[in-house]
């Protein structure tokens, strides 16, 4: 169990620094087919995230999410689907500039825009139900640990683009809890590529100051890629 936990931690770190292809190869080397059985599917989830913040005049911003997932088959139609995402990105874009406490910077960026990035380690715990054939619905809570938060100011001065990064991590709560729900289509029965459309909405405020409440929200498009799924040579020989 300790070895398995160590490997999962190592894989989570690798997802921060490696490309999707490198991460998939690493997972295959470490685990192979050991985590895929008749009752269990293990894989990589890759998705696009269109995130926004409530109670804020801003636009949704795109981002990328990466996660490891398990599909645990409880019955023919019911599954438990936990995920572990070391790269769970929320935020918003085209936010109006605010004072940085520096008259020079305030003057430069007063006509610009701000893009907010809130980065979490996310653990969605989803129930997955087969409606019919290859079509599923998913729903469940997600517990997210905030790891970073920053605002990127952008403007143009005399045709030159200027940027300034303001670290705002201390203004955001360490944990955030929300609900995810959506639908999924599998391209092959039980184990195989899957495509899901989800909506996420926060239940708790992302801000440390409870006087103002803001919640994360996001539309997600996610591709699930099973790792180590294929024909078992031993079974082929037995046939």
Long-range contacts (C-beta under 8 A, 24 or more apart in sequence): 7-31, 8-68, 8-84, 11-68, 12-68, 12-84, 12-86, 12-121, 13-86, 15-66, 15-68, 15-86, 15-87, 16-86, 16-87, 20-44, 20-46, 20-66, 23-66, 24-225, 24-227, 27-68, 27-227, 28-227, 28-228, 31-227, 31-228, 32-228, 33-228, 33-229, 33-230, 33-232, 34-228, 35-70, 35-227, 35-228, 36-191, 36-226, 36-227, 36-228, 36-229, 38-73, 39-72, 39-73, 40-70, 40-71, 40-72, 40-73, 41-70, 41-71, 41-73, 41-190, 41-191, 41-226, 41-229, 42-68, 42-69, 42-70, 42-71, 42-226, 42-227, 42-228, 43-68, 43-69, 43-71, 43-224, 43-225, 43-226, 43-227, 43-229, 44-68, 44-69, 44-224, 44-225, 44-227, 45-69, 45-83, 45-85, 45-222, 45-223, 45-224, 45-225, 46-222, 46-223, 46-225, 47-220, 47-221, 47-222, 47-223, 48-220, 48-221, 49-89, 49-90, 49-218, 49-219, 49-220, 50-218, 50-219, 50-220, 51-89, 51-90, 51-91, 51-92, 51-118, 51-216, 51-217, 51-218, 52-92, 52-216, 52-217, 52-218, 53-90, 53-91, 53-92, 53-116, 53-206, 53-214, 53-215, 53-216, 53-217, 54-202, 54-213, 54-214, 54-215, 54-217, 55-212, 55-213, 55-214, 55-215, 56-92, 56-95, 56-214, 57-95, 57-96, 58-92, 58-93, 58-94, 58-95, 58-116, 59-92, 59-93, 59-94, 60-92, 60-93, 60-218, 60-219, 61-91, 61-92, 61-93, 61-115, 61-116, 63-89, 63-90, 63-91, 63-117, 64-89, 65-89, 65-122, 65-220, 65-222, 67-122, 67-124, 69-224, 71-128, 73-190, 76-130, 77-129, 77-130, 78-127, 78-128, 78-129, 78-130, 79-127, 79-128, 79-129, 79-130, 79-136, 80-125, 80-126, 80-127, 80-128, 81-124, 81-126, 81-127, 81-128, 81-138, 81-140, 82-123, 82-124, 82-125, 82-126, 83-122, 83-123, 83-124, 83-126, 84-121, 84-122, 84-123, 85-120, 85-121, 85-122, 85-123, 85-124, 86-121, 87-119, 88-119, 88-120, 88-121, 88-122, 88-144, 89-117, 89-118, 89-119, 89-120, 90-118, 90-119, 90-120, 90-206, 90-216, 90-218, 91-115, 91-116, 91-117, 91-118, 92-116, 95-151, 97-153, 100-153, 100-164, 100-166, 105-153, 105-164, 108-155, 108-157, 108-162, 108-164, 109-153, 109-154, 109-155, 109-162, 109-164, 111-155, 112-153, 112-154, 112-155, 112-156, 112-162, 113-153, 113-154, 113-155, 114-151, 114-152, 114-153, 114-154, 115-151, 115-152, 115-154, 116-149, 116-150, 116-151, 116-152, 116-168, 117-148, 117-149, 117-150, 117-151, 117-152, 118-146, 118-148, 118-149, 118-172, 118-206, 118-216, 119-146, 119-147, 119-148, 119-149, 120-144, 120-145, 120-146, 120-147, 120-176, 121-145, 121-147, 124-180, 126-180, 128-184, 134-185, 134-186, 134-187, 134-188, 134-189, 135-183, 135-184, 135-185, 135-186, 136-183, 136-184, 136-185, 136-186, 136-196, 137-181, 137-182, 137-183, 137-184, 138-180, 138-181, 138-182, 138-183, 138-184, 138-196, 138-198, 139-179, 139-180, 139-181, 139-182, 140-179, 140-180, 140-181, 141-177, 141-178, 141-179, 141-180, 142-177, 142-178, 142-179, 142-180, 142-200, 143-175, 143-177, 144-175, 144-176, 144-177, 144-178, 145-174, 145-175, 146-172, 146-173, 146-174, 146-175, 146-176, 146-206, 170-208, 171-207, 171-208, 171-209, 172-206, 172-207, 172-208, 173-204, 173-205, 173-206, 173-207, 173-208, 175-204, 176-202, 176-204, 176-206, 176-216, 177-202, 177-203, 177-204, 178-202, 178-203, 178-204, 178-215, 178-216, 179-203, 180-220, 182-220, 184-224, 191-226, 191-229, 192-226, 192-229, 193-223, 193-224, 193-225, 193-226, 194-223, 194-224, 195-221, 195-222, 195-223, 195-224, 196-220, 196-221, 196-222, 196-224, 197-221, 197-222, 198-222
